[in-house]
């Protein structure tokens, strides 16, 4: 006997909640960890059961996977959060269709989102922060209409040299002067351990270029 809420099985709602929780965890951490694994398993069970029962087609599954791809692109490349927004929208649309496309489906997804947010809040402080998560916080907390201004000024790093702490593809981390900074390469791939030079600073965005051998000789 299935327990139902809003006309839908509780198991389905919990699976959707786990998927949303996985998205939140990956945005927060920016890594392929336990959150990704749980999300994949939950999505596979959810769409697999719905497909077997004839409730979804490859159309809904393709939209969902497209949303996941957009979120992945946002985490790997610097942007304004557009891909993340499109990805979450596509996932929501796919899930609404998969649950019947009714008002009950929308309410069930809202309930799943609330459950995911509650669970996420319980583990938030234990998770490391990714560049995308910092970008989300910056957008939310430092808008001029709310009277906030950026507390960091990185213009003093302009022209400084450093070492790539991670691979820059193009985003990554580099050691510049006294500590590590999140940086973006000029567009080219830079290997870990290679010398870099800061060529542009735009707010909290630090753009670097591979330090050429000519520069090394002159210095």
Secondary structure, 3 states (H helix, E strand, C coil): CCCEECCEEHHHHHHHHHHHHHHHHHHHHCCCCHHHHHHHHHHHHHHHHHHHCCCCCHHHHHHHHHHHHHHHHHHHCCCCCHHHHHHHHHHHHHHHHHCCCCHHHHHHHHHHHHHHHHHHHHHHHHCCCCHHHHHHHHHHHCCHHHCCCCCCCCHHHCCCEEEECCCECCEEEEEECCEEEEEEECCCCECCCCEEEEEEEECCEEEEEECCHHHHHHC
